[in-house]
Amino acid sequence: MRFAVDRLDHLVITCNDVETMASWYQRVLGMERESFGPYNRTSLRFGGQKLNLRPKEATQEDWFTGRGAAPGGNDLCFIVTVMGEDVVSHLRDCGVTVEAGPVEKAGALGTINSVYCRDPDGNLIEISSYGDVR
């Protein structure tokens, strides 16, 4: 049987501190926090996807995960509906350092306008928009 992947459902981010990360993603990216599962795990919903936050001390028995999962090792790109200049302004208002951008990049559906920052664990966060790329 052959099949094709339809979409990404969720990603798991290994964190130094789940509370710090959840608060940052809520405050800076407007994600909705949720608890799930028998161990009261933390996730952050946005659009039709979610991020699950895995504490770094969780074992394979506690939380089946990739080998070598470690805090700060992810590069994530989120699509928003505002332009890069508005993203820069929002990040600065939140006290988040802008590392680069707005800059033109290649997205999955074409050219995107991207702004880069880092979350509390140092993951590279790209906040991008399609459309009127300058």
N, CA, C and O atoms as a GROMACS GRO file, in nm:
protein
  536
    1MET      N    1   0.084  -0.119   0.000
    1MET     CA    2   0.000   0.000   0.000
    1MET      C    3   0.088   0.124   0.000
    1MET      O    4   0.186   0.132   0.075
    2ARG      N    5   0.054   0.221  -0.083
    2ARG     CA    6   0.126   0.349  -0.088
    2ARG      C    7   0.036   0.456  -0.027
    2ARG      O    8  -0.086   0.447  -0.033
    3PHE      N    9   0.097   0.556   0.030
    3PHE     CA   10   0.022   0.668   0.085
    3PHE      C   11   0.105   0.794   0.073
    3PHE      O   12   0.224   0.789   0.045
    4ALA      N   13   0.041   0.907   0.095
    4ALA     CA   14   0.108   1.037   0.094
    4ALA      C   15   0.075   1.109   0.224
    4ALA      O   16  -0.038   1.100   0.273
    5VAL      N   17   0.170   1.180   0.278
    5VAL     CA   18   0.148   1.259   0.399
    5VAL      C   19   0.058   1.376   0.364
    5VAL      O   20   0.082   1.445   0.265
    6ASP      N   21  -0.043   1.399   0.444
    6ASP     CA   22  -0.138   1.507   0.422
    6ASP      C   23  -0.096   1.637   0.491
    6ASP      O   24  -0.104   1.744   0.430
    7ARG      N   25  -0.052   1.629   0.617
    7ARG     CA   26  -0.016   1.749   0.692
    7ARG      C   27   0.059   1.710   0.818
    7ARG      O   28   0.065   1.593   0.854
    8LEU      N   29   0.116   1.807   0.881
    8LEU     CA   30   0.183   1.789   1.009
    8LEU      C   31   0.080   1.811   1.118
    8LEU      O   32   0.011   1.913   1.116
    9ASP      N   33   0.068   1.721   1.213
    9ASP     CA   34  -0.030   1.732   1.321
    9ASP      C   35   0.028   1.803   1.444
    9ASP      O   36  -0.031   1.897   1.495
   10HIS      N   37   0.144   1.756   1.490
   10HIS     CA   38   0.207   1.817   1.606
   10HIS      C   39   0.357   1.792   1.605
   10HIS      O   40   0.407   1.700   1.540
   11LEU      N   41   0.426   1.875   1.679
   11LEU     CA   42   0.570   1.860   1.702
   11LEU      C   43   0.592   1.852   1.852
   11LEU      O   44   0.516   1.908   1.930
   12VAL      N   45   0.696   1.782   1.891
   12VAL     CA   46   0.733   1.775   2.032
   12VAL      C   47   0.863   1.852   2.051
   12VAL      O   48   0.962   1.826   1.982
   13ILE      N   49   0.862   1.945   2.143
   13ILE     CA   50   0.981   2.023   2.175
   13ILE      C   51   1.028   1.984   2.314
   13ILE      O   52   0.951   1.992   2.410
   14THR      N   53   1.152   1.941   2.326
   14THR     CA   54   1.211   1.911   2.456
   14THR      C   55   1.254   2.042   2.520
   14THR      O   56   1.320   2.125   2.458
   15CYS      N   57   1.215   2.060   2.648
   15CYS     CA   58   1.233   2.190   2.716
   15CYS      C   59   1.312   2.176   2.846
   15CYS      O   60   1.304   2.074   2.915
   16ASN      N   61   1.386   2.281   2.877
   16ASN     CA   62   1.448   2.291   3.009
   16ASN      C   63   1.342   2.314   3.116
   16ASN      O   64   1.348   2.255   3.224
   17ASP      N   65   1.243   2.399   3.086
   17ASP     CA   66   1.136   2.432   3.181
   17ASP      C   67   1.006   2.448   3.104
   17ASP      O   68   0.988   2.545   3.030
   18VAL      N   69   0.915   2.354   3.121
   18VAL     CA   70   0.788   2.354   3.048
   18VAL      C   71   0.708   2.482   3.075
   18VAL      O   72   0.652   2.539   2.982
   19GLU      N   73   0.702   2.526   3.198
   19GLU     CA   74   0.624   2.645   3.233
   19GLU      C   75   0.678   2.770   3.163
   19GLU      O   76   0.601   2.848   3.108
   20THR      N   77   0.809   2.788   3.164
   20THR     CA   78   0.870   2.903   3.097
   20THR      C   79   0.840   2.902   2.948
   20THR      O   80   0.805   3.004   2.891
   21MET      N   81   0.854   2.784   2.887
   21MET     CA   82   0.829   2.773   2.742
   21MET      C   83   0.682   2.797   2.710
   21MET      O   84   0.650   2.870   2.616
   22ALA      N   85   0.592   2.736   2.785
   22ALA     CA   86   0.449   2.753   2.759
   22ALA      C   87   0.410   2.900   2.770
   22ALA      O   88   0.336   2.951   2.686
   23SER      N   89   0.458   2.966   2.873
   23SER     CA   90   0.427   3.108   2.892
   23SER      C   91   0.478   3.193   2.776
   23SER      O   92   0.409   3.283   2.730
   24TRP      N   93   0.599   3.164   2.728
   24TRP     CA   94   0.657   3.239   2.617
   24TRP      C   95   0.574   3.221   2.491
   24TRP      O   96   0.540   3.320   2.425
   25TYR      N   97   0.541   3.098   2.455
   25TYR     CA   98   0.464   3.073   2.333
   25TYR      C   99   0.323   3.133   2.343
   25TYR      O  100   0.268   3.177   2.242
   26GLN      N  101   0.265   3.135   2.461
   26GLN     CA  102   0.135   3.201   2.479
   26GLN      C  103   0.148   3.352   2.460
   26GLN      O  104   0.073   3.412   2.384
   27ARG      N  105   0.244   3.412   2.530
   27ARG     CA  106   0.259   3.557   2.530
   27ARG      C  107   0.308   3.611   2.396
   27ARG      O  108   0.255   3.711   2.346
   28VAL      N  109   0.407   3.547   2.337
   28VAL     CA  110   0.472   3.600   2.217
   28VAL      C  111   0.400   3.556   2.089
   28VAL      O  112   0.383   3.637   1.998
   29LEU      N  113   0.357   3.431   2.082
   29LEU     CA  114   0.297   3.381   1.959
   29LEU      C  115   0.146   3.358   1.970
   29LEU      O  116   0.084   3.313   1.873
   30GLY      N  117   0.087   3.387   2.084
   30GLY     CA  118  -0.058   3.379   2.099
   30GLY      C  119  -0.115   3.239   2.094
   30GLY      O  120  -0.232   3.221   2.059
   31MET      N  121  -0.036   3.139   2.128
   31MET     CA  122  -0.084   3.001   2.125
   31MET      C  123  -0.171   2.973   2.247
   31MET      O  124  -0.157   3.037   2.351
   32GLU      N  125  -0.260   2.875   2.232
   32GLU     CA  126  -0.352   2.839   2.339
   32GLU      C  127  -0.298   2.717   2.414
   32GLU      O  128  -0.273   2.612   2.356
   33ARG      N  129  -0.281   2.733   2.545
   33ARG     CA  130  -0.226   2.627   2.629
   33ARG      C  131  -0.334   2.525   2.664
   33ARG      O  132  -0.449   2.560   2.689
   34GLU      N  133  -0.292   2.397   2.666
   34GLU     CA  134  -0.382   2.288   2.700
   34GLU      C  135  -0.306   2.182   2.779
   34GLU      O  136  -0.185   2.168   2.763
   35SER      N  137  -0.376   2.109   2.864
   35SER     CA  138  -0.319   1.992   2.931
   35SER      C  139  -0.383   1.869   2.869
   35SER      O  140  -0.500   1.872   2.831
   36PHE      N  141  -0.306   1.760   2.859
   36PHE     CA  142  -0.361   1.639   2.799
   36PHE      C  143  -0.297   1.515   2.860
   36PHE      O  144  -0.190   1.522   2.920
   37GLY      N  145  -0.364   1.404   2.843
   37GLY     CA  146  -0.310   1.274   2.879
   37GLY      C  147  -0.310   1.245   3.027
   37GLY      O  148  -0.339   1.332   3.110
   38PRO      N  149  -0.276   1.121   3.060
   38PRO     CA  150  -0.279   1.077   3.201
   38PRO      C  151  -0.173   1.144   3.288
   38PRO      O  152  -0.185   1.144   3.410
   39TYR      N  153  -0.070   1.201   3.226
   39TYR     CA  154   0.037   1.266   3.304
   39TYR      C  155   0.024   1.417   3.305
   39TYR      O  156   0.116   1.487   3.347
   40ASN      N  157  -0.091   1.469   3.259
   40ASN     CA  158  -0.117   1.613   3.258
   40ASN      C  159  -0.008   1.688   3.181
   40ASN      O  160   0.047   1.787   3.229
   41ARG      N  161   0.022   1.640   3.061
   41ARG     CA  162   0.123   1.702   2.976
   41ARG      C  163   0.074   1.835   2.922
   41ARG      O  164  -0.046   1.863   2.924
   42THR      N  165   0.167   1.917   2.874
   42THR     CA  166   0.134   2.051   2.826
   42THR      C  167   0.150   2.057   2.675
   42THR      O  168   0.249   2.011   2.618
   43SER      N  169   0.048   2.117   2.610
   43SER     CA  170   0.057   2.142   2.466
   43SER      C  171   0.014   2.285   2.438
   43SER      O  172  -0.050   2.350   2.521
   44LEU      N  173   0.049   2.332   2.321
   44LEU     CA  174   0.014   2.467   2.276
   44LEU      C  175  -0.050   2.454   2.139
   44LEU      O  176   0.014   2.408   2.044
   45ARG      N  177  -0.175   2.496   2.127
   45ARG     CA  178  -0.250   2.485   2.002
   45ARG      C  179  -0.242   2.615   1.922
   45ARG      O  180  -0.242   2.725   1.976
   46PHE      N  181  -0.235   2.596   1.789
   46PHE     CA  182  -0.241   2.710   1.696
   46PHE      C  183  -0.291   2.655   1.564
   46PHE      O  184  -0.244   2.550   1.519
   47GLY      N  185  -0.387   2.722   1.501
   47GLY     CA  186  -0.443   2.672   1.376
   47GLY      C  187  -0.490   2.529   1.394
   47GLY      O  188  -0.560   2.499   1.491
   48GLY      N  189  -0.453   2.441   1.304
   48GLY     CA  190  -0.489   2.300   1.314
   48GLY      C  191  -0.376   2.213   1.364
   48GLY      O  192  -0.376   2.093   1.341
   49GLN      N  193  -0.278   2.273   1.434
   49GLN     CA  194  -0.162   2.200   1.484
   49GLN      C  195  -0.142   2.227   1.632
   49GLN      O  196  -0.212   2.307   1.694
   50LYS      N  197  -0.041   2.157   1.688
   50LYS     CA  198  -0.002   2.186   1.825
   50LYS      C  199   0.143   2.151   1.848
   50LYS      O  200   0.203   2.072   1.774
   51LEU      N  201   0.199   2.213   1.951
   51LEU     CA  202   0.332   2.178   2.002
   51LEU      C  203   0.311   2.107   2.135
   51LEU      O  204   0.235   2.155   2.219
   52ASN      N  205   0.376   1.994   2.154
   52ASN     CA  206   0.378   1.928   2.284
   52ASN      C  207   0.511   1.963   2.350
   52ASN      O  208   0.616   1.956   2.286
   53LEU      N  209   0.506   2.000   2.477
   53LEU     CA  210   0.628   2.038   2.549
   53LEU      C  211   0.672   1.924   2.638
   53LEU      O  212   0.602   1.888   2.733
   54ARG      N  213   0.787   1.867   2.608
   54ARG     CA  214   0.840   1.752   2.679
   54ARG      C  215   0.952   1.798   2.772
   54ARG      O  216   1.048   1.860   2.726
   55PRO      N  217   0.942   1.770   2.904
   55PRO     CA  218   1.051   1.807   2.993
   55PRO      C  219   1.177   1.727   2.963
   55PRO      O  220   1.168   1.608   2.934
   56LYS      N  221   1.293   1.791   2.970
   56LYS     CA  222   1.418   1.724   2.934
   56LYS      C  223   1.447   1.602   3.020
   56LYS      O  224   1.518   1.512   2.977
   57GLU      N  225   1.393   1.598   3.141
   57GLU     CA  226   1.422   1.484   3.229
   57GLU      C  227   1.332   1.364   3.204
   57GLU      O  228   1.350   1.260   3.267
   58ALA      N  229   1.235   1.375   3.112
   58ALA     CA  230   1.147   1.262   3.081
   58ALA      C  231   1.229   1.150   3.016
   58ALA      O  232   1.318   1.176   2.935
   59THR      N  233   1.198   1.027   3.052
   59THR     CA  234   1.268   0.911   2.996
   59THR      C  235   1.189   0.854   2.878
   59THR      O  236   1.074   0.892   2.856
   60GLN      N  237   1.250   0.764   2.804
   60GLN     CA  238   1.182   0.698   2.692
   60GLN      C  239   1.058   0.624   2.742
   60GLN      O  240   0.958   0.615   2.670
   61GLU      N  241   1.063   0.572   2.863
   61GLU     CA  242   0.948   0.501   2.919
   61GLU      C  243   0.834   0.598   2.950
   61GLU      O  244   0.717   0.565   2.935
   62ASP      N  245   0.871   0.720   2.994
   62ASP     CA  246   0.771   0.822   3.026
   62ASP      C  247   0.714   0.887   2.901
   62ASP      O  248   0.594   0.915   2.893
   63TRP      N  249   0.801   0.910   2.804
   63TRP     CA  250   0.762   0.988   2.688
   63TRP      C  251   0.843   0.938   2.569
   63TRP      O  252   0.959   0.977   2.551
   64PHE      N  253   0.784   0.854   2.489
   64PHE     CA  254   0.849   0.796   2.372
   64PHE      C  255   0.890   0.910   2.278
   64PHE      O  256   0.804   0.985   2.232
   65THR      N  257   1.019   0.923   2.250
   65THR     CA  258   1.065   1.038   2.173
   65THR      C  259   1.186   1.003   2.089
   65THR      O  260   1.239   0.892   2.096
   66GLY      N  261   1.229   1.098   2.010
   66GLY     CA  262   1.346   1.077   1.924
   66GLY      C  263   1.474   1.065   2.005
   66GLY      O  264   1.485   1.118   2.115
   67ARG      N  265   1.570   0.995   1.947
   67ARG     CA  266   1.700   0.983   2.013
   67ARG      C  267   1.770   1.118   2.009
   67ARG      O  268   1.767   1.188   1.908
   68GLY      N  269   1.832   1.154   2.116
   68GLY     CA  270   1.908   1.277   2.120
   68GLY      C  271   1.825   1.403   2.135
   68GLY      O  272   1.876   1.513   2.115
   69ALA      N  273   1.695   1.390   2.169
   69ALA     CA  274   1.612   1.509   2.188
   69ALA      C  275   1.670   1.595   2.300
   69ALA      O  276   1.694   1.546   2.411
   70ALA      N  277   1.693   1.722   2.270
   70ALA     CA  278   1.755   1.812   2.368
   70ALA      C  279   1.697   1.952   2.353
   70ALA      O  280   1.658   1.991   2.242
   71PRO      N  281   1.691   2.028   2.461
   71PRO     CA  282   1.643   2.166   2.452
   71PRO      C  283   1.727   2.249   2.356
   71PRO      O  284   1.850   2.237   2.353
   72GLY      N  285   1.662   2.334   2.280
   72GLY     CA  286   1.730   2.430   2.194
   72GLY      C  287   1.775   2.380   2.060
   72GLY      O  288   1.842   2.452   1.987
   73GLY      N  289   1.740   2.258   2.022
   73GLY     CA  290   1.787   2.201   1.897
   73GLY      C  291   1.692   2.210   1.780
   73GLY      O  292   1.711   2.141   1.680
   74ASN      N  293   1.588   2.293   1.790
   74ASN     CA  294   1.487   2.300   1.684
   74ASN      C  295   1.492   2.432   1.608
   74ASN      O  296   1.524   2.536   1.664
   75ASP      N  297   1.459   2.424   1.480
   75ASP     CA  298   1.434   2.542   1.396
   75ASP      C  299   1.290   2.529   1.351
   75ASP      O  300   1.256   2.435   1.280
   76LEU      N  301   1.206   2.623   1.391
   76LEU     CA  302   1.063   2.616   1.359
   76LEU      C  303   1.019   2.740   1.283
   76LEU      O  304   1.063   2.851   1.314
   77CYS      N  305   0.933   2.723   1.185
   77CYS     CA  306   0.879   2.835   1.109
   77CYS      C  307   0.728   2.838   1.125
   77CYS      O  308   0.661   2.738   1.097
   78PHE      N  309   0.676   2.951   1.169
   78PHE     CA  310   0.532   2.970   1.187
   78PHE      C  311   0.484   3.076   1.088
   78PHE      O  312   0.547   3.180   1.072
   79ILE      N  313   0.372   3.049   1.022
   79ILE     CA  314   0.313   3.143   0.928
   79ILE      C  315   0.211   3.228   1.000
   79ILE      O  316   0.125   3.176   1.072
   80VAL      N  317   0.220   3.359   0.981
   80VAL     CA  318   0.125   3.455   1.039
   80VAL      C  319   0.061   3.536   0.928
   80VAL      O  320   0.101   3.525   0.811
   81THR      N  321  -0.038   3.616   0.963
   81THR     CA  322  -0.114   3.692   0.863
   81THR      C  323  -0.081   3.840   0.865
   81THR      O  324  -0.158   3.921   0.813
   82VAL      N  325   0.032   3.877   0.926
   82VAL     CA  326   0.076   4.016   0.925
   82VAL      C  327   0.214   4.023   0.862
   82VAL      O  328   0.282   3.921   0.850
   83MET      N  329   0.255   4.139   0.822
   83MET     CA  330   0.384   4.157   0.755
   83MET      C  331   0.499   4.161   0.856
   83MET      O  332   0.478   4.179   0.976
   84GLY      N  333   0.619   4.143   0.805
   84GLY     CA  334   0.739   4.136   0.887
   84GLY      C  335   0.760   4.254   0.979
   84GLY      O  336   0.802   4.237   1.093
   85GLU      N  337   0.732   4.374   0.930
   85GLU     CA  338   0.751   4.493   1.013
   85GLU      C  339   0.661   4.489   1.137
   85GLU      O  340   0.701   4.533   1.245
   86ASP      N  341   0.539   4.435   1.121
   86ASP     CA  342   0.448   4.422   1.235
   86ASP      C  343   0.498   4.315   1.332
   86ASP      O  344   0.482   4.329   1.453
   87VAL      N  345   0.558   4.209   1.280
   87VAL     CA  346   0.615   4.105   1.365
   87VAL      C  347   0.730   4.163   1.446
   87VAL      O  348   0.740   4.138   1.566
   88VAL      N  349   0.818   4.240   1.382
   88VAL     CA  350   0.931   4.302   1.452
   88VAL      C  351   0.879   4.391   1.564
   88VAL      O  352   0.930   4.385   1.676
   89SER      N  353   0.780   4.472   1.537
   89SER     CA  354   0.724   4.561   1.637
   89SER      C  355   0.666   4.482   1.755
   89SER      O  356   0.689   4.518   1.871
   90HIS      N  357   0.593   4.376   1.726
   90HIS     CA  358   0.533   4.294   1.832
   90HIS      C  359   0.642   4.227   1.916
   90HIS      O  360   0.634   4.228   2.039
   91LEU      N  361   0.742   4.170   1.852
   91LEU     CA  362   0.850   4.106   1.926
   91LEU      C  363   0.920   4.205   2.019
   91LEU      O  364   0.948   4.174   2.134
   92ARG      N  365   0.948   4.322   1.968
   92ARG     CA  366   1.014   4.425   2.052
   92ARG      C  367   0.925   4.465   2.169
   92ARG      O  368   0.973   4.484   2.280
   93ASP      N  369   0.793   4.477   2.144
   93ASP     CA  370   0.699   4.508   2.252
   93ASP      C  371   0.699   4.399   2.359
   93ASP      O  372   0.676   4.426   2.477
   94CYS      N  373   0.726   4.275   2.318
   94CYS     CA  374   0.730   4.161   2.411
   94CYS      C  375   0.867   4.144   2.476
   94CYS      O  376   0.886   4.055   2.559
   95GLY      N  377   0.963   4.229   2.439
   95GLY     CA  378   1.097   4.219   2.494
   95GLY      C  379   1.179   4.106   2.434
   95GLY      O  380   1.274   4.059   2.496
   96VAL      N  381   1.142   4.063   2.313
   96VAL     CA  382   1.213   3.955   2.245
   96VAL      C  383   1.311   4.015   2.144
   96VAL      O  384   1.274   4.103   2.067
   97THR      N  385   1.434   3.968   2.145
   97THR     CA  386   1.537   4.016   2.053
   97THR      C  387   1.512   3.962   1.913
   97THR      O  388   1.493   3.842   1.895
   98VAL      N  389   1.512   4.051   1.815
   98VAL     CA  390   1.501   4.011   1.675
   98VAL      C  391   1.642   3.979   1.626
   98VAL      O  392   1.730   4.065   1.632
   99GLU      N  393   1.663   3.856   1.579
   99GLU     CA  394   1.795   3.813   1.533
   99GLU      C  395   1.820   3.848   1.387
   99GLU      O  396   1.933   3.874   1.348
  100ALA      N  397   1.714   3.850   1.306
  100ALA     CA  398   1.726   3.884   1.164
  100ALA      C  399   1.588   3.914   1.108
  100ALA      O  400   1.486   3.865   1.158
  101GLY      N  401   1.586   3.996   1.003
  101GLY     CA  402   1.462   4.020   0.930
  101GLY      C  403   1.401   4.155   0.958
  101GLY      O  404   1.442   4.230   1.046
  102PRO      N  405   1.300   4.181   0.878
  102PRO     CA  406   1.239   4.093   0.778
  102PRO      C  407   1.332   4.068   0.659
  102PRO      O  408   1.403   4.157   0.612
  103VAL      N  409   1.328   3.943   0.613
  103VAL     CA  410   1.412   3.900   0.501
  103VAL      C  411   1.332   3.801   0.416
  103VAL      O  412   1.251   3.725   0.468
  104GLU      N  413   1.357   3.803   0.286
  104GLU     CA  414   1.288   3.714   0.194
  104GLU      C  415   1.350   3.575   0.201
  104GLU      O  416   1.472   3.560   0.197
  105LYS      N  417   1.265   3.473   0.211
  105LYS     CA  418   1.309   3.333   0.218
  105LYS      C  419   1.218   3.247   0.131
  105LYS      O  420   1.118   3.295   0.078
  106ALA      N  421   1.253   3.122   0.117
  106ALA     CA  422   1.172   3.026   0.041
  106ALA      C  423   1.088   2.944   0.138
  106ALA      O  424   1.142   2.874   0.224
  107GLY      N  425   0.956   2.953   0.124
  107GLY     CA  426   0.865   2.874   0.206
  107GLY      C  427   0.813   2.755   0.128
  107GLY      O  428   0.848   2.737   0.011
  108ALA      N  429   0.731   2.674   0.190
  108ALA     CA  430   0.676   2.554   0.126
  108ALA      C  431   0.586   2.588   0.007
  108ALA      O  432   0.576   2.509  -0.087
  109LEU      N  433   0.522   2.705   0.011
  109LEU     CA  434   0.429   2.745  -0.095
  109LEU      C  435   0.479   2.861  -0.179
  109LEU      O  436   0.404   2.916  -0.260
  110GLY      N  437   0.604   2.900  -0.161
  110GLY     CA  438   0.659   3.011  -0.237
  110GLY      C  439   0.740   3.103  -0.148
  110GLY      O  440   0.788   3.063  -0.041
  111THR      N  441   0.756   3.227  -0.191
  111THR     CA  442   0.836   3.325  -0.119
  111THR      C  443   0.765   3.372   0.007
  111THR      O  444   0.646   3.399   0.007
  112ILE      N  445   0.842   3.380   0.116
  112ILE     CA  446   0.789   3.430   0.243
  112ILE      C  447   0.876   3.544   0.293
  112ILE      O  448   0.993   3.557   0.254
  113ASN      N  449   0.819   3.625   0.379
  113ASN     CA  450   0.885   3.736   0.445
  113ASN      C  451   0.906   3.692   0.589
  113ASN      O  452   0.809   3.674   0.662
  114SER      N  453   1.031   3.675   0.633
  114SER     CA  454   1.061   3.612   0.762
  114SER      C  455   1.133   3.702   0.860
  114SER      O  456   1.216   3.785   0.823
  115VAL      N  457   1.099   3.683   0.986
  115VAL     CA  458   1.165   3.748   1.099
  115VAL      C  459   1.209   3.636   1.193
  115VAL      O  460   1.134   3.542   1.218
  116TYR      N  461   1.332   3.647   1.244
  116TYR     CA  462   1.388   3.541   1.328
  116TYR      C  463   1.410   3.589   1.472
  116TYR      O  464   1.454   3.702   1.495
  117CYS      N  465   1.379   3.500   1.567
  117CYS     CA  466   1.408   3.524   1.708
  117CYS      C  467   1.436   3.387   1.771
  117CYS      O  468   1.439   3.286   1.702
  118ARG      N  469   1.456   3.386   1.901
  118ARG     CA  470   1.478   3.259   1.973
  118ARG      C  471   1.384   3.250   2.092
  118ARG      O  472   1.354   3.350   2.157
  119ASP      N  473   1.338   3.128   2.120
  119ASP     CA  474   1.256   3.106   2.239
  119ASP      C  475   1.347   3.094   2.360
  119ASP      O  476   1.469   3.100   2.344
  120PRO      N  477   1.293   3.077   2.481
  120PRO     CA  478   1.378   3.073   2.601
  120PRO      C  479   1.486   2.965   2.602
  120PRO      O  480   1.588   2.982   2.669
  121ASP      N  481   1.467   2.854   2.530
  121ASP     CA  482   1.569   2.750   2.525
  121ASP      C  483   1.667   2.768   2.410
  121ASP      O  484   1.762   2.690   2.397
  122GLY      N  485   1.647   2.869   2.327
  122GLY     CA  486   1.738   2.895   2.216
  122GLY      C  487   1.697   2.835   2.084
  122GLY      O  488   1.772   2.845   1.987
  123ASN      N  489   1.578   2.771   2.077
  123ASN     CA  490   1.529   2.724   1.948
  123ASN      C  491   1.515   2.842   1.854
  123ASN      O  492   1.471   2.949   1.896
  124LEU      N  493   1.552   2.824   1.727
  124LEU     CA  494   1.538   2.932   1.630
  124LEU      C  495   1.392   2.936   1.583
  124LEU      O  496   1.339   2.837   1.533
  125ILE      N  497   1.330   3.050   1.601
  125ILE     CA  498   1.189   3.068   1.565
  125ILE      C  499   1.182   3.165   1.448
  125ILE      O  500   1.225   3.280   1.458
  126GLU      N  501   1.127   3.117   1.337
  126GLU     CA  502   1.106   3.199   1.216
  126GLU      C  503   0.957   3.231   1.209
  126GLU      O  504   0.874   3.140   1.208
  127ILE      N  505   0.924   3.358   1.204
  127ILE     CA  506   0.784   3.402   1.197
  127ILE      C  507   0.769   3.467   1.061
  127ILE      O  508   0.832   3.569   1.032
  128SER      N  509   0.683   3.408   0.977
  128SER     CA  510   0.680   3.444   0.835
  128SER      C  511   0.539   3.469   0.784
  128SER      O  512   0.440   3.426   0.842
  129SER      N  513   0.535   3.540   0.670
  129SER     CA  514   0.407   3.563   0.603
  129SER      C  515   0.425   3.549   0.454
  129SER      O  516   0.530   3.583   0.399
  130TYR      N  517   0.320   3.499   0.388
  130TYR     CA  518   0.314   3.496   0.243
  130TYR      C  519   0.244   3.624   0.199
  130TYR      O  520   0.181   3.692   0.280
  131GLY      N  521   0.255   3.655   0.074
  131GLY     CA  522   0.183   3.772   0.025
  131GLY      C  523   0.278   3.879  -0.022
  131GLY      O  524   0.377   3.851  -0.090
  132ASP      N  525   0.247   4.001   0.014
  132ASP     CA  526   0.320   4.118  -0.034
  132ASP      C  527   0.460   4.122   0.026
  132ASP      O  528   0.489   4.202   0.115
  133VAL      N  529   0.547   4.036  -0.023
  133VAL     CA  530   0.685   4.030   0.027
  133VAL      C  531   0.765   4.143  -0.035
  133VAL      O  532   0.766   4.161  -0.157
  134ARG      N  533   0.832   4.220   0.049
  134ARG     CA  534   0.907   4.337   0.002
  134ARG      C  535   1.055   4.308  -0.002
  134ARG      O  536   1.134   4.394  -0.039
   0.00000   0.00000   0.00000
